[in-house]
């Protein structure tokens, strides 16, 4: 899975990004940037809201709410910034 951000200033909530996975590319909106309880503290993750129900969550993972979106529209990816 890859995602692309065209901003020179790094990722921030509200940015539009491209997510490539499973042979397709879709536009997503950044909803969260930072550390999460389900990954090591050295790994900053990006929470995305996808345009379709191809994600893994609704912005909540293991009982912690990071952002809000519809069921299966949320996805976390590693930050490359």
C-alpha positions in Angstrom: 0.0 0.0 0.0 1.3 3.4 -0.9 0.0 6.9 -0.5 1.0 10.2 -2.0 0.9 13.7 -0.7 1.7 16.6 -2.9 2.1 19.1 -0.2 5.6 20.4 0.6 4.8 21.2 4.2 4.0 17.6 5.3 0.7 16.0 6.1 -2.0 17.8 8.0 -5.7 17.1 8.7 -7.8 17.9 5.7 -5.1 17.2 3.1 -6.2 15.1 0.1 -3.9 12.2 -0.7 -3.8 9.3 -3.2 -3.9 5.8 -1.8 -2.7 2.9 -4.0 -3.6 -0.7 -2.8 -5.1 -3.8 -4.2 -4.3 -2.6 -7.7 -6.4 0.5 -7.5 -5.8 4.1 -6.6 -8.3 6.3 -4.7 -8.4 9.8 -3.2 -8.6 10.0 0.6 -8.7 12.8 3.2 -6.3 12.9 6.0 -8.2 12.8 9.3 -5.4 12.1 11.8 -1.6 12.4 12.0 0.4 11.2 14.9 1.1 8.4 17.3 -1.5 5.7 18.1 -1.9 3.2 21.0 -1.8 0.2 18.7 1.6 0.9 17.2 5.1 1.6 18.7 5.5 5.3 19.7 8.3 5.7 17.1 5.8 5.0 14.3 3.7 8.0 13.3 0.5 6.9 11.5 -1.9 8.7 9.2 -5.6 8.1 9.6 -7.5 8.4 6.3 -11.1 8.7 5.3 -11.6 6.8 2.0 -14.1 7.6 -0.7 -15.7 4.1 -0.4 -16.2 1.4 2.1 -12.9 -0.3 1.5 -11.2 0.5 4.8 -10.8 -1.3 8.0 -12.5 0.9 10.6 -14.6 4.0 11.4 -11.7 5.9 13.0 -11.7 3.8 16.2 -9.2 1.1 16.8 -9.0 -1.1 19.9 -11.6 1.1 21.7 -9.7 4.4 21.0 -11.4 7.0 18.8 -8.9 8.9 16.6 -11.3 10.4 14.1 -14.9 9.9 12.9 -16.1 8.4 9.6 -18.6 5.9 8.4 -17.9 2.2 9.1 -15.2 0.7 6.8 -14.3 4.1 5.4 -11.3 4.6 7.8 -7.7 3.3 7.3 -4.4 3.9 9.0 -1.1 4.0 7.0 2.5 4.7 8.0 3.6 8.2 7.5 6.4 8.8 5.1 6.9 12.4 6.3 
